[in-house]
Amino acid sequence: MNGTSNDAYFSGDEMTEIIEHEGKRYRRVQIEGQDGDHLMDEEANIYTLDFEKIGKAGDSDDDEEI
């Protein structure tokens, strides 16, 4: 089955939603400075809720060489 399933897991005081899609696990996250939720996979890649890759955790558009 290649559908999408949602599971909720508790971690401390927070509830973390884990989404499985096409054999991969994603965690629902909120990104500071952006509206809405996003998904993050186990390699820290960031996706829209439609599973479109938009970046990687830790990457920043405003990095400047000094």
RAFEN-V963474 format. One record per run of one state. SS is the DSSP state (A for helix, B for strand, O for the rest). FROM is the first residue (numbers start at 1). TO is the last residue. If there is no record, write none. Layout:
[[SS | FROM | TO] [SS | FROM | TO]]
//
This chain:
[[O | 1 | 3] [B | 4 | 11] [O | 12 | 13] [B | 14 | 21] [O | 22 | 23] [B | 24 | 30] [O | 31 | 36] [B | 37 | 41] [O | 42 | 44] [B | 45 | 47] [O | 48 | 52] [B | 53 | 56] [O | 57 | 66]]
//
